[in-house]
Amino acid sequence: MYRVAFTSSILFAAVVLSRCHNNCRKYLGEYESCIETHLHYLKNKVDSLDEQVGRFSSMTQPKTLTAFQAQLSSDRTFNGGSIWKYDQVLTNVGSGYNPATGKFIVPRNGVYLFTWYSLSAPKKYAHPGLFVDGRIKGRQASYNKGGGDKWITTGSTLVLKLQKGNVVCIMDAHGSRSQVSGRWTAFGGVQIS
């Protein structure tokens, strides 16, 4: 009887194990398939995140910079209609400013900030204006009636949306003769977007 019970128990265990083995294989197959599906899903998510990080990175990477600052190295007199040539270049990132011509050639479409200022000696005047393609966009006036050691500095700032190839320069806004002091008279610009 013990033998029959033992044999029955063994047979029962074999049937249970066999069935369990078949179920385990079935579930294991489903498990492997499930893992593959999840791994594929996770890989797609990682690829998507890599792409988003790449886009974000390219947005936060500094663009090619364009910036210049130049000043006069000595006192100058500019006749009406002549372009002021700032010959002492302090900064010229992107090489957009040409000290030989006094012109800044816009390298790419965007928004640019320009500054220009001048120093007039006693009994002298200057009316520098910022011109884009020959059209005045901004101006300043300095008429120094003072004598002795009375000096007048004027300055302006202008933000403009420009197109590649526009020519930016400083000329007298009234087309008259301007007399300004070197090292105190300058012109600069930078692309801000």
C-alpha positions, 0 to 999 in steps of 0.5 A, a space after each residue: 500500500 505504501 508502495 502504491 501510494 509512493 508510486 502514485 505520488 511519484 506519478 502525480 509529481 511527474 504529471 504536475 512537473 510535466 504540466 508545470 514544465 509545459 506551462 513554464 515553457 509556455 510562460 517562458 516563451 511569453 516572457 521572452 517575447 514580453 522582454 523583447 517587446 519591452 527592450 524594443 520599446 525602451 530602445 525606441 525611447 532611448 533613440 527618441 531621447 537621443 534625437 531630442 537631446 541632439 535637437 536641444 543641444 543644437 539649439 543651445 550651441 552658440 551660433 557662429 558669432 559676429 561682432 566688431 568694435 573699431 575706433 579712430 586711431 587719431 583725430 579726423 575730419 570727415 567731409 560730408 557724404 564720406 564714410 567714416 573709416 574706423 581704422 583701429 580694429 579692436 574686435 572683428 569676430 567673423 571678419 564682417 567689418 572692413 577698416 579700409 572701407 569703413 563698411 560692415 557687410 552683414 554675413 547672415 540674416 538676423 537682428 543686430 545691435 549697433 553702437 557708435 559714439 564720437 567726441 567733438 573738440 571745443 568749437 567743433 561739431 559732428 553729426 554721425 548717422 548709421 546708414 544701411 545700404 545708403 539710407 539713414 537709420 539712426 543719428 546723433 548730433 554734437 555741436 560743441 560751442 564750448 571753449 577751452 577744455 569743454 569736450 562733448 561725447 555723443 552716442 547712440 545704440 540701434 537694433 535692426 533686423 538685417 538681411 545678408 549682404 546689407 552694408 552698414 556704415 557711419 556717415 555724417 547725418 547732415 552731409 556736412 563736415 565733421 571733426 572728431 577726436 581719435 580713440 574717443 570715436 568708435 563704431 561697433 556691432 553684434 548679432 543678437 539673434 
